[in-house]
Amino acid sequence: MDDWEAHESALEAIDARVVVAGSVDGARHAGEVAAGVSFPIAHGVTREQGRAVGALWEGDREFVQPAEFILLGDGTVRASSYAAGPLGRLDAADAIKLISFWESNR
């Protein structure tokens, strides 16, 4: 989350923003994380909610693996990224490069 927060001005410069992040953690822990960022952190993400977006549910430890989406203004999914561990997550700098590339090729 800190990476996305650190790139807030660069995201704003391309008219992009973080809409929401989600966590399986309870309200207290998610609230602690949310206190350090300018975007909302949803808490209590369920297996069914993870399944609805196509994310992998880690059954042994009971949490959803990362699923990230870049949405157009109308809510259409323009890109998605799914991970099954700590590698392969979309970082803010890469999202900025991707969105800037799309915009330059319109």
Secondary structure as UniProt FT lines:
FT   HELIX           2..6
FT   HELIX           8..13
FT   TURN            14..15
FT   STRAND          21..22
FT   HELIX           27..34
FT   TURN            35..36
FT   STRAND          41..42
FT   HELIX           47..52
FT   TURN            53..54
FT   STRAND          57..58
FT   TURN            59..62
FT   STRAND          63..64
FT   STRAND          67..71
FT   TURN            73..74
FT   STRAND          77..82
FT   HELIX           92..104
//
